Amino acid sequence: MRKHAYLIVAHKDQYLLETLLARLDDERNDIYLHIDRKSPMSPNALKLPRHAQTYLMPRMDVTWGGDSQIECTLRLLRQSTQDRHHAYYHLLSGSDLPLQSQDTIHSQLAQANGANYVNLDHAFLYPDDYRYRLNEYHFLQNRIGRRTDNIGKALSYAEKGLIKMQKAIGVNRIKGHPYHLYKGSNWFSITDELARYIVDQTATIHRDFFKSFLCDEVFLQTIAYNSPFASTIIDDDLRLVDWTRGNPYIWRYADLHTLQESSKLFARKFDSQVDRAIIDALHC
C-alpha cells in the first residue's frame, strides 16, 4: 500500500507544529517539512515523529502574496514525488490539525477512486477577476509581503509605479493564455498522478504565474482544471475553515463539538497563543 505524503509549510508556533507532527506520526506517512527562513524556529530543536519518515526541506524565504509561495509548494511536490510514488499528497500549513485518525484518512482516500480534492472559488470564474493579480508583472512582491514599515511602503509605491508603466505600454499577461483561469484555496489533497503532472508543468508555471500577486491561489487550480485530470477533481479541499468569523477564524475550545462532529479530514487554523486547550483536546 502506498504511503501518504504530508507537505507542511510552517513559520511559527512550535507547540502547534509539534502537535501536528505527532498527529501525523504514522509509518504509513512521509512528512516533508518546510520552515520559513525568517522563522525563529530551529528544525534541530523540533520534536520529530518516530514512525513517519520526516524530511526537512532546505529553508527559503516565503513571502505573503509573492511567487515564493508557489516555489515552496513546487519544491515540496518535486521532492516528495522524486522520493517515491505516494497515494496522496496533502499540503498543510503549520496552523492545521487533522480531524480524523490516520486510519480513517487512509481508508477514506483508498476508496476515493483516484479523486483529487482541490477547492474552487466560484466567485472568481472569469479572467477579469484576476487582472490585478496576474495581468502585469509584480517584480517586488516577494520583498513587500505584508510589510507596512517605511521600506514596505516605499516598495509598494515603486511596485504601483511599475504596474502603471506596464499598463501604459500595454503589458497583458492574461491575453494569449491557452487556458481558463481558476482560483481557490491553496491547500489540497491530490493523487500521485496529478502531483507529477503539476511538477511536469514547472516551466509553464514559472512563465505564467511567477512575478504575480496572490497566485498561490490560482496556479494549481488553473493547471489542474485545464489538465487531463479535470474530471477527477472534486471541489472540496477536505478542510474545515471558518471564514465568517475571521480571516480565517482561529478555532477555540468552545468549538470542540463542531470540530469533533465534522466529516472533514483537516481543520485550520489554530494558534496556541490564542487557545491551547482546543489543540490539546483534539485527539484523533
C-alpha positions in Angstrom: 0.0 0.0 0.0 1.3 3.4 -1.0 2.2 6.0 1.7 0.7 9.4 2.1 2.9 12.5 1.8 2.2 15.4 4.1 3.7 18.6 2.8 3.9 21.2 5.6 4.6 24.9 5.3 5.3 26.4 8.7 6.7 29.6 10.1 5.6 30.0 13.7 4.1 28.3 16.8 6.4 25.4 17.6 3.9 23.9 20.1 1.3 23.6 17.5 3.7 22.4 14.8 5.0 19.6 17.1 1.4 18.7 17.9 0.6 18.4 14.2 3.7 16.3 13.6 2.7 14.0 16.4 -0.8 13.6 15.0 0.7 12.6 11.6 3.2 10.2 13.2 2.4 7.0 11.4 4.6 4.6 9.5 2.2 4.9 6.5 3.2 8.6 6.1 6.1 10.6 4.8 6.4 14.1 6.1 8.1 16.9 4.2 8.5 20.0 6.4 9.5 23.4 5.3 10.1 26.1 7.9 10.3 29.7 6.6 13.9 31.0 6.7 12.6 34.1 8.6 11.2 31.9 11.4 13.0 31.7 14.8 12.1 28.1 15.0 15.1 25.8 14.6 14.4 22.4 12.8 17.1 20.9 15.0 15.1 21.8 18.1 11.8 20.2 17.0 10.5 17.0 18.5 10.2 15.0 15.3 8.0 11.9 14.6 9.3 8.5 15.5 7.3 6.4 13.0 6.8 8.6 10.0 9.8 9.4 7.9 10.4 13.2 8.1 12.3 15.2 5.6 13.5 18.7 6.5 13.4 20.8 3.4 16.1 23.5 2.7 14.7 26.7 4.1 13.7 29.6 1.8 12.1 33.0 2.5 8.4 32.6 1.8 6.6 35.9 1.5 2.8 36.5 1.6 1.4 37.2 -1.9 4.6 36.5 -3.8 5.7 33.7 -6.1 7.9 32.4 -3.3 4.8 30.6 -2.0 4.3 28.9 -5.4 8.0 27.9 -5.5 7.8 26.4 -2.0 4.8 24.3 -3.0 6.6 23.1 -6.1 9.7 22.2 -4.2 7.7 20.1 -1.8 5.9 18.4 -4.6 9.1 17.8 -6.5 11.0 16.3 -3.6 8.1 14.1 -2.5 7.4 12.7 -6.0 11.1 12.1 -6.5 11.3 10.0 -3.4 8.5 7.6 -4.1 5.0 7.2 -5.6 2.6 8.3 -2.8 -1.1 7.6 -2.7 -1.9 11.2 -1.8 -0.1 14.5 -1.3 -1.6 16.8 1.4 -0.5 20.4 1.5 -0.9 21.7 5.1 0.1 24.8 6.9 1.7 24.7 10.3 -1.6 26.1 11.7 -3.6 23.0 10.7 -4.6 19.8 12.6 -6.2 16.6 11.4 -9.8 16.0 12.5 -9.7 12.3 11.7 -7.4 9.4 12.6 -4.8 8.2 10.2 -6.8 5.0 9.9 -9.8 7.0 8.7 -7.8 9.2 6.4 -6.1 6.3 4.7 -9.2 4.2 4.5 -11.4 7.0 3.1 -9.0 8.1 0.4 -8.3 4.4 -0.5 -11.9 4.3 -1.6 -11.9 7.6 -3.4 -11.3 6.1 -6.8 -8.5 8.5 -7.6 -10.4 11.7 -6.8 -8.4 14.9 -6.4 -9.5 17.4 -3.8 -8.9 20.9 -5.0 -11.1 23.8 -3.9 -12.6 26.2 -6.4 -13.8 29.7 -5.6 -17.0 30.1 -7.7 -17.0 33.8 -7.1 -13.9 34.1 -9.3 -14.6 32.2 -12.5 -13.7 34.9 -15.1 -10.2 36.2 -16.2 -11.3 39.8 -15.3 -11.4 38.8 -11.7 -7.6 38.0 -11.8 -6.5 41.0 -13.7 -4.9 42.8 -10.7 -3.1 39.6 -9.7 -1.6 38.5 -12.9 -2.1 40.9 -15.8 1.1 42.8 -15.1 4.4 41.7 -13.6 4.7 42.2 -9.8 8.5 42.4 -9.6 8.7 43.4 -5.9 6.0 41.4 -4.2 8.5 38.9 -2.7 10.2 41.8 -0.9 6.9 43.6 0.1 4.9 40.8 1.6 2.8 42.2 4.4 5.4 44.9 5.3 3.9 48.2 6.5 7.1 49.9 7.6 8.7 52.7 5.6 10.6 50.3 3.4 7.5 48.3 2.7 5.6 51.5 1.9 8.4 52.6 -0.5 8.5 49.2 -2.2 4.7 49.3 -2.6 4.9 52.7 -4.1 7.5 51.6 -6.5 5.5 48.5 -7.4 2.5 50.6 -8.2 4.6 52.8 -10.4 6.0 49.8 -12.3 2.5 48.4 -12.8 1.2 51.8 -14.1 4.1 51.9 -16.6 3.3 48.3 -17.8 -0.4 49.3 -18.3 0.7 52.3 -20.3 2.8 50.2 -22.7 0.1 47.5 -23.0 1.5 44.6 -21.0 -1.1 41.9 -20.7 0.0 38.5 -19.3 -3.5 37.1 -19.4 -4.0 37.7 -23.1 -2.9 34.7 -25.0 -3.2 32.3 -22.1 -4.2 28.9 -23.7 -6.4 28.1 -20.7 -9.1 29.4 -18.5 -8.0 30.8 -15.1 -9.3 29.4 -11.8 -8.9 30.3 -8.2 -9.4 28.6 -4.9 -7.7 27.5 -1.6 -4.0 26.8 -1.9 -4.4 23.8 0.4 -5.1 20.5 -1.3 -5.1 16.7 -1.2 -4.1 15.2 -4.6 -3.1 11.9 -6.1 0.3 10.9 -7.3 -0.7 11.3 -11.0 -1.8 14.9 -10.6 1.1 15.7 -8.3 3.5 14.5 -11.0 1.6 16.4 -13.7 1.9 19.6 -11.7 5.7 19.1 -11.3 6.0 18.4 -15.0 4.3 21.8 -15.6 7.0 23.7 -13.7 8.3 25.6 -16.7 4.8 26.8 -17.6 4.1 27.8 -14.0 7.3 29.8 -13.9 6.5 31.5 -17.1 2.8 32.3 -16.4 2.5 32.6 -12.6 5.8 33.9 -11.3 6.2 37.7 -10.6 2.5 37.8 -9.8 0.3 38.7 -6.8 -1.5 36.1 -4.7 -1.3 33.5 -7.4 -0.6 30.7 -5.0 -4.4 30.6 -5.0 -4.5 30.5 -8.8 -1.7 28.4 -10.3 -2.6 24.9 -9.1 -6.3 25.3 -9.8 -5.6 26.6 -13.3 -3.2 23.9 -14.2 -5.4 21.1 -12.6 -8.7 22.2 -14.0 -7.2 22.6 -17.5 -5.5 19.2 -17.3 -6.5 15.7 -18.4 -7.3 15.2 -14.7 -10.1 17.8 -14.6 -12.8 15.1 -14.4 -11.2 13.6 -11.3 -11.3 16.9 -9.3 -13.8 17.3 -6.5 -14.4 20.9 -5.5 -13.6 20.2 -1.8 -10.2 20.6 -0.2 -11.4 18.4 2.8 -10.5 21.3 5.2 -12.9 22.8 7.8 -12.2 26.6 7.7 -14.5 29.3 9.1 -14.3 32.5 7.0 -17.4 34.0 8.6 -15.8 34.8 12.0 -12.3 35.5 10.9 -9.7 35.6 8.1 -9.8 32.8 8.8 -11.2 32.3 12.3 -8.9 30.7 14.9 -10.6 27.7 16.5 -11.3 27.8 20.2 -12.2 25.2 22.9 -15.8 26.4 22.6 -15.8 24.9 19.0 -14.8 21.4 20.1 -18.1 19.8 19.3 -18.2 21.4 15.9 -14.7 20.1 15.1 -15.4 16.6 16.5 -18.6 16.3 14.5 -17.1 17.4 11.2 -16.5 14.9 8.5 -13.7 17.0 7.0 -10.2 15.5 7.3 -8.4 18.6 8.5 -9.1 22.0 10.0 -7.4 25.3 10.1 -6.5 27.4 11.7 -5.2 27.0 15.3 -2.9 29.1 17.4 -1.5 28.0 20.8 -1.2 31.7 21.8 -4.9 32.1 21.3 -6.3 28.8 22.6 -4.0 25.9 23.5 -6.9 23.9 25.1 -8.5 23.2 21.8 -5.2 21.9 20.4 -4.8 19.5 23.3 -8.4 18.4 23.2 -8.5 17.3 19.6 -7.3 13.6 19.8 -7.8 11.6 16.6 
